[in-house]
Amino acid sequence: MGKLFWLIVGVGLGFVGAHFVNQTPEGRRFFDRVSQGAREISDAVSAGYHGVEAEAKDVLDNVEHTLAEADADARPNE
């Protein structure tokens, strides 16, 4: 329970400190750079996720097509 208390105290002090730093021009520039970096990381992760998702969809479509062809070849001619 004591560790949780100190964690909450630390987070609270961090927010208070960030508030005071953000009131200065240098602090605002710092947080703008941090925010820009976070956006760039988020965009990169999102682009990577969508790329992998598209590749997985292509592979799945290819598997479904191959299975359909194999099923059609296995059926006796009517």
C-alpha positions as CSV (number, residue, x, y, z in Angstrom):
1,M,0.0,0.0,0.0
2,G,2.9,2.3,0.7
3,K,4.3,1.9,-2.8
4,L,1.0,2.9,-4.3
5,F,0.9,6.0,-2.1
6,W,4.4,7.1,-3.2
7,L,3.5,6.4,-6.9
8,I,0.4,8.6,-6.6
9,V,2.4,11.3,-4.8
10,G,5.1,11.1,-7.5
11,V,2.6,11.4,-10.3
12,G,0.9,14.4,-8.6
13,L,4.2,16.2,-8.1
14,G,5.1,15.5,-11.8
15,F,1.8,17.1,-12.9
16,V,2.4,20.1,-10.7
17,G,6.0,20.5,-12.0
18,A,4.9,20.1,-15.6
19,H,2.3,22.8,-15.0
20,F,4.9,25.3,-13.8
21,V,7.4,24.4,-16.6
22,N,4.6,24.9,-19.1
23,Q,4.1,28.5,-18.0
24,T,7.5,29.5,-19.4
25,P,8.2,30.0,-23.1
26,E,11.0,27.5,-23.0
27,G,8.7,25.0,-21.2
28,R,6.0,25.4,-23.9
29,R,8.6,24.8,-26.6
30,F,9.8,21.7,-24.8
31,F,6.3,20.3,-24.5
32,D,5.6,21.2,-28.1
33,R,8.6,19.2,-29.2
34,V,7.6,16.3,-27.0
35,S,4.0,16.4,-28.4
36,Q,5.4,16.5,-32.0
37,G,7.6,13.5,-31.3
38,A,4.7,11.6,-29.8
39,R,2.6,12.3,-32.8
40,E,5.3,11.1,-35.1
41,I,5.7,7.9,-33.2
42,S,1.9,7.4,-33.2
43,D,1.8,8.0,-37.0
44,A,4.6,5.5,-37.6
45,V,3.0,2.8,-35.4
46,S,-0.3,3.4,-37.1
47,A,1.2,3.2,-40.6
48,G,3.1,0.0,-39.7
49,Y,-0.1,-1.5,-38.3
50,H,-2.1,-0.7,-41.4
51,G,0.7,-2.0,-43.6
52,V,0.8,-5.4,-41.8
53,E,-3.0,-5.5,-41.8
54,A,-3.0,-5.1,-45.6
55,E,-0.4,-7.8,-46.0
56,A,-2.3,-10.2,-43.8
57,K,-5.5,-9.5,-45.8
58,D,-3.6,-10.2,-49.0
59,V,-2.3,-13.5,-47.6
60,L,-5.7,-14.5,-46.4
61,D,-7.3,-13.7,-49.7
62,N,-4.6,-15.8,-51.5
63,V,-5.2,-18.7,-49.1
64,E,-9.0,-18.5,-49.7
65,H,-8.5,-18.4,-53.4
66,T,-6.1,-21.4,-53.3
67,L,-8.5,-23.4,-51.2
68,A,-11.4,-22.6,-53.5
69,E,-9.3,-23.8,-56.5
70,A,-8.3,-27.0,-54.7
71,D,-11.9,-27.7,-53.8
72,A,-13.0,-27.1,-57.4
73,D,-10.3,-29.5,-58.7
74,A,-11.3,-32.2,-56.1
75,R,-14.9,-32.3,-57.2
76,P,-15.8,-34.9,-59.8
77,N,-16.9,-33.6,-63.1
78,E,-20.7,-33.6,-63.5
